[in-house]
Amino acid sequence: MMSKLYQDTVSRFEQYVMPTYAPKQLFVRGEGAKLYDDEGVEFLDFAAGISVCNLGHCNPRVTDAIREQAGKLVHVSNLYMNELMPRLAEKLVKESFDGKAFFCNSGGEANEGMIKFARKYGNAHGGRNEIITMENSFHGRTLATLAATGRAKYRKGFEPDVPGFKQVPFNDFEAVKNAVTGKTCAVMLEMVQGEGGILPADTEYLKKLRAFCDEKDILLLCDEVQCGMGRIGTRFAYQSFGVQPDALSMAKAIANGLPMGGFIVRRKFADTLGLGTHASTFGGTALACAAALAVQEAFDQDGVLENCREQGAYLMAKLAEIGKKYPFVQTVRGRGLMIGVVLDRPAAGVQTLCLKRRLVTLTAGETVLRLLPPLTITRAEADLALERIAGALEEFNETEVKK
């Protein structure tokens, strides 16, 4: 029987919230890799708010930083300074590449700003304003980032597309080369495609792309909204491939749950967006920056990245073993703790069976079971997740056989 809180929440949701979501579960509390529903039932979270709570729910460092800063100063607007924004920018730049940062509130906004940067640079250097993006990519829900997204289903109903974007196959250097014209100002991609199905970029492809962009004075833009902030085992995703972009976007896990985004631009391009050309009312508030600095502190002191690499390798190896039992499991792919179990049919059924076993997961690209656990998971939690995934796959197999 559903609790009164659950019934009341569903009723209010249906009456007062636009029907753009179809939530499956009510959660009222979280701690580390665990979530709890309204009746106190414990779930293991292998979604992390879609790679947002990379340090787990209610991480003590982040929680303490938020509490302390909320009692000091939350917001003053960017017409004035708070001391934490430049500190965060300095930390992120020193941990990535020499440049300057801009802060906003979300991944879509971060990518929108990065697109504006590329167009402003291109328009100032030969009137170039077209951006090449990848098929199966996902860059956000604003009109420009939708046009950049290489999955037509997200654009349906919002036509006409914002002009200036061209999609080519991912991991195909010749396709990029052939798509470039005198109007091309940038190439934009994810180092690991998330919504598209957990598809890592090929390192040689990226190296060729970097050299080609340098030759043609084309900007290389990296969308790290989902694959960044430690998710694939390095602080920034590009660092796993050894190919440096001219700009990168970030969001989701940057403040471990507080709405925040941003992008970093190489110093040689950093003054392209000058005074008054771009802004964000809530970008870089003292509160969000305090949380983001605590995230960086955790990366420095808590062995988060090492644990991500270790547990990710373990999970992928064990999942590959489990998958061999089932003909509908095609492969397991990913980097770090950004893992996809690739099926030959829709993965939603397996996701539902995982939730039935109190394991929260996601899907990607329709046929991929997407696993994005907190980077702080223990071996015991990894083993528990494997047990529940194995059970879900077995039940799914039995159901499919009966059809």
C-alpha positions, 0 to 999 in steps of 0.5 A, spaced: 500 500 500 502 506 498 504 511 503 500 518 504 506 522 503 507 518 496 500 519 494 499 526 496 506 527 492 503 524 486 497 528 486 500 534 487 505 532 481 500 531 477 496 537 478 501 542 478 507 540 475 508 540 467 508 533 464 515 533 462 517 528 467 515 521 468 518 519 475 518 512 478 520 513 485 519 518 491 526 519 495 526 523 501 533 522 504 540 520 501 547 518 504 553 516 500 551 511 495 544 509 498 537 512 497 531 512 502 524 512 500 518 515 504 517 508 508 525 508 509 526 502 504 534 503 502 536 503 495 543 503 492 544 508 487 547 507 480 545 513 477 547 519 482 542 524 479 545 523 472 552 523 474 551 529 479 552 527 486 559 524 484 561 524 491 555 521 493 549 524 497 550 529 502 557 528 502 560 531 509 565 536 505 560 539 501 554 539 506 559 542 511 561 547 506 554 549 504 552 550 511 557 554 513 557 559 506 549 559 507 550 563 514 555 568 511 553 570 504 549 566 498 548 571 492 550 579 491 550 578 483 556 579 478 556 587 479 560 585 485 565 580 487 565 574 492 571 571 494 570 564 492 568 565 484 575 567 483 578 562 487 574 556 484 576 559 477 583 559 479 583 551 482 579 549 475 584 552 471 590 550 474 587 543 474 586 543 467 589 548 462 591 555 462 585 559 461 579 563 464 572 560 466 565 563 466 560 560 471 553 559 470 547 554 472 547 548 468 550 544 462 545 547 457 547 554 459 554 552 459 554 549 452 550 555 450 555 559 452 561 555 449 557 556 442 557 563 443 564 564 444 565 559 438 561 564 434 564 570 436 571 568 435 569 565 428 565 571 426 571 576 428 576 571 424 573 571 417 565 571 418 565 563 420 559 561 425 558 554 423 559 548 428 560 541 426 557 536 432 556 529 432 551 524 431 548 521 437 551 527 441 547 530 446 548 538 448 542 540 452 535 543 451 536 550 449 534 551 442 541 552 440 544 546 444 538 542 441 540 544 434 547 542 436 545 535 439 545 529 434 539 526 436 533 528 432 528 525 437 529 531 442 528 536 436 521 534 434 516 539 435 521 545 436 522 546 429 525 550 425 532 548 428 537 554 430 541 554 423 549 553 424 550 546 426 552 540 422 552 533 424 557 527 422 558 520 425 562 520 431 569 517 431 570 518 423 575 523 422 574 523 414 567 525 416 569 531 420 574 533 414 569 533 409 564 537 412 568 543 414 567 549 409 569 556 409 564 557 414 566 552 420 568 555 426 568 549 431 568 542 432 564 540 438 564 533 441 563 529 448 569 525 450 564 519 452 557 520 449 552 519 455 545 519 452 548 517 445 550 510 449 556 510 453 561 511 447 568 513 448 572 517 443 577 513 439 584 516 442 587 517 435 581 520 432 582 525 437 589 526 436 587 527 428 582 532 430 586 536 434 592 537 429 586 538 423 583 544 428 590 547 429 591 547 421 585 550 419 584 555 425 578 551 428 576 551 435 575 544 438 570 544 444 569 539 449 562 538 452 564 535 459 557 536 462 556 528 464 563 525 462 567 530 466 568 532 474 572 525 475 566 520 472 571 517 467 577 517 472 581 523 471 578 530 474 577 532 466 575 527 461 580 530 456 585 528 460 584 521 459 585 521 452 591 526 452 588 531 447 587 538 450 581 542 447 580 550 446 574 550 451 570 545 455 564 545 458 562 543 465 556 542 470 552 536 473 557 534 478 561 540 479 558 542 485 555 535 487 548 537 487 547 544 487 545 547 480 552 550 477 555 550 470 561 553 467 566 553 461 573 554 461 577 557 455 584 557 453 588 564 455 589 565 448 582 566 446 579 568 453 578 575 452 573 573 446 567 574 450 568 581 453 565 586 457 557 585 457 557 580 451 555 574 456 552 574 463 548 569 468 545 572 474 546 566 478 553 564 475 558 563 480 554 565 487 558 564 493 554 558 495 555 554 489 562 556 489 563 554 496 560 547 494 564 546 488 571 548 492 569 542 497 568 538 491 575 539 488 578 538 495 575 531 495 578 530 489 585 532 492 584 529 499 580 523 499 582 518 493 576 519 489 579 518 482 583 512 484 577 509 487 573 511 480 578 507 476 579 501 481 571 500 482 570 502 474 575 496 472 572 491 477 565 493 475 566 492 467 570 486 468 565 482 472 559 485 468 562 482 462 562 475 465 555 476 467 553 478 460 556 472 457 550 468 459 545 472 455 545 472 448 541 479 448 547 482 452 552 485 446 558 488 450 560 492 456 563 499 454 565 505 458 571 509 462 571 509 469 565 509 472 561 511 466 559 504 464 554 501 459 551 494 458 549 494 451 543 490 449 540 488 442 533 490 444 530 496 449 534 496 456 528 499 459 525 493 461 532 491 465 532 498 468 525 496 471 527 490 474 533 493 477 529 498 480 524 492 483 531 490 486 532 496 489 538 498 484 537 505 481 540 505 474 539 509 467 538 507 460 542 511 454 541 510 447 535 506 448 538 499 448 544 501 453 543 500 461 547 506 463 551 505 470 553 512 473 554 510 481 558 515 485 565 515 485 566 513 492 562 507 492 565 501 496 567 494 493 561 491 497 557 496 494 559 494 487 558 487 489 551 488 491 550 492 485 552 486 480 548 481 484 542 485 483 544 486 475 545 479 475 538 478 478 535 483 473 538 480 467 536 473 469 529 475 470 529 479 463 531 473 460 526 468 463 521 473 461 523 474 454 524 466 453 516 466 454 514 471 449 
